Amino acid sequence: MDAGCGNGKLSYGLCELGAEVVSIDQSFQGIQRVNKFCQNFDTHRGYVHDILTPIPDKNFDLIFSFGVIHHTGNTELALKHLSQACAQKGKIFLMVYGYPEQLADFYHDLEFLFWHSQMESLTHSEQKEFISRHKNNKNVDGWYDAAGPKIEDHYSFEQLSVLLEKYDFSDIKKTKISRHPHVLATKVMENK
């Protein structure tokens, strides 16, 4: 499962490797885009779903959610629903926003806050145009992802590990050295 599939690049890559993939996103436009992107794969299915409600599909061998659950307004509930959809001995890969660790991180976060305050009354397409204009077309999607959302929670690796353990994951590992936890874990108990 690609949970919060966004533009569908991961879903496409997994399909290309021969995986059966379910893509979910709360955005109707996002699901339209990923379904079109993956239309040549009969192993792909995508549908609109908010991960703050239980996921109807179950028993996924891999759940991938990159930069999503911390934007839901209830990170723990989103993780609970992902856990319920994960198969016994299945894997979950998450990336969530972490806390600033160095002085440069604080400057970076302040810049995102500034851009967010400048864009909060704009539509999504206007936000992208605004960023493109002010950032000279450099990393527009990255700036949009960081400065556009109205909700974002932050977690340390240790905090995220506690939540994963609560929802029956073990063998919790960092997969990248970064202030933003990139975590891989294995489901070890029955779904609750």
Summary of the structure (lengths in Angstrom):
residues: 192
radius of gyration: 17.0
end to end distance: 18.7
largest distance: 50.1
contacts: 564
relative contact order: 0.14
helix: 41%
strand: 21%
